[in-house]
Amino acid sequence: MSAKSSNTREKILSTASELFYRKGIRNVGVDEVIASSGVAKMTLYKHFPSKDQLILETVRYRDELWCHWFFGAVEQRGSTAKERLMAMFDVLEEWFASPEFRGCPFINAVAELADAEHPAHRAALGPRHAIRTYVKKLAEEAGLPNSEEFSQQFVILFGGAIVMASMEGGPAAAQYARQAASVLLSAE
């Protein structure tokens, strides 16, 4: 793939990602992505033969960007495993407080793509797996006795905070989830 082709593909993905997140996957047509990205219809279809393929690749694109941002922000906020576990909620709180926050793009995608067999539905589960794997690794580093069970419980708090922030608005859900995670962490 040439650099120009790669840049065009990136521009389409970036545009689709922003539109899908802001307006919803089903509310955005291919023509709107074309108009907003400034590419020709044939160019979009050269890179993405169908809207379903565009949705799948956009979910993967957003996954990569979001995980890079999230894990990087957590790593900057804590030097020990326990500090990083708690910092996850600080990062969530900042995200929830941002004016662009419209819920979790992956939870939104799963809700919109009710068909569990849709490839983008499965791809939207990737960040949850990455978060749970990261939490499990941190739990092991912290010497917690049952890192598997802890990681599942922790991810429920994490996901619950995201859902509540989506429904209620504001960062309070992250603060409450942080308090619950603190109790969970001290119980181990």
N, C-alpha and C positions, 0 to 999 in steps of 0.2 A: 504494500500500500504506500503510495507516495505521500510526501509531507502535506501536500495540498489536499489530497483525498482524506488524510487523517484529520487535518484541521476542519474540513467540511463536516466530517462525521462527528467530531467533537462539538462543533457548533450546533448541529441538529440535536445531539443528545442533551447538551446543556439547555437548549431552548425547550425541548420536550420535557425535560426534568422539571424545569421551573413552571411550565404551564400545567403539567399533570399535578404537581404538588399544590399549586395555587388554586386551580379550578376543578381538579378531579380528572382521573384518567378517562372516564366515559363522557365527560363534558367537553373534551378537547378533541377536535377532529384533525385529521392529517392536514387538511387545508390550512388550519390555523397554525400548525407547526411550520408548514412551508412558508406562510406569510411572515410569521414572526422571526424565522431564522434567515429569511431572505434567500432561500435556495430554490431552484427549480424543482417541479414535481418529479421529473425524471431523476434528478440528483438524489432526492430523498429515497425514491424507490430503488435506486441503484445500491444504496447502503442498507436499506430496510425494505425488503420486498412486500411487507404487509404491516398494518398497524399493530398486530399482535407481536411481530418481530421487533418493532420500534418500542413497544411497551416493555418487552423482555429486556432488551438492551438498555433501556432507560433505567429500569430497576437495578440492573447490574452496575451501571454507571454510577447511580446515586449511592448504591451500597459501597462501592469503592471510595467515593468521596466522603461519605458520612463516616465510615469506619476510620478512615485516615484522620479526619478531623477529631472524632470523638476520642479514639485511643491516644492520639497525640496530646490532646488537652488533658486527659487523665494523667498521663505519664508526667506532664509538666507540674502537676499539682501535688504529687506525692512521691516520696522517696522510698517508702516501705510498702509492702503488699497491703497491709491494713489501711494505710493512708490512701492508697490508690483505690481500694474498694470504696471508701467513703467519698473520695473525690468524684467518683462517678455521679453521685447525686448533686454535687456542686456544679458539674458540667451540665447536667440535665437542667438544673435551676436556671442557669444562664441561657440555655437554649429556649426554655419555656418562656422566659422574660423577653425574648427577642420579638420585635413586631412582625417578623416574617413567619413565626411559628404557627403552623396549621396542623399540628399533630405529627405523628410519625409517618413518614412517607411509605414505610413498609406495611405498617398496620392498615393504613389507608388503602394500599394496593390490594392487600388480602381481602379487605371488606368489599372493595369494588369489584374484584375479580372473584366472584362467588364460586367459580368453577375451580375446585382444588387441583384439577388436572392441567389447568393453564400453566404453561412454563413460567410465566412471570409470577404466578402465585407461589410456586415452589422457590423461585429465586428470591422472593421477598422474605423468605424464612432465613436466608443467609445471615443477615445481621444478628438475628436472635442467636443463631448457632455461634457466631463469632463472639458475641458478648458472653454467652455461657461458657465457652471454652476459655476466654480470658479470665472470667471470674473464678473458674475452677483452678486455673493455673495460679492465680493470686491466693486462693484459699490454701492450696498446697504449699506455696511459698511462706504463707503466714503460719503454717503448721496446724491448720484446723483438722480435726480428726476425720470428718466425713465431707470431703470436698465435693463429691458428687451431689449429695443431698443439699448441702449448703448452696451450691451453684444454682440448683433448680429453684430453691426458695428465694434466693437473691434476685434471680431474673424475674420471678413473679412480682416482687416489689418494684423492680425497675420498670417492667412493662405496665404494671398498674399505675405507677406515677405518670407515665406517658399518656395512658388513656384518660386519667383524671384531669391532667393538664389540658388535654384536647377538649374535654367536655366542659370544664369549668373556667379555663383560661387562667393565666398567671402562674407563678412559680411555686405556690404553696404545696402542691402535690410532691414536689421534689424534697421539700423540707420534711414533710411527714414521712415519706419513704426513707429518707436519710435517718430519721429517728428510729424507725422500725428496723432498718439495717443495722444500726448501732446495737440494738437489743439482740438481734440475731447473731451478730458478730461476738458480742460478749457472752452469749449463751454457749458458744462452741468451746 
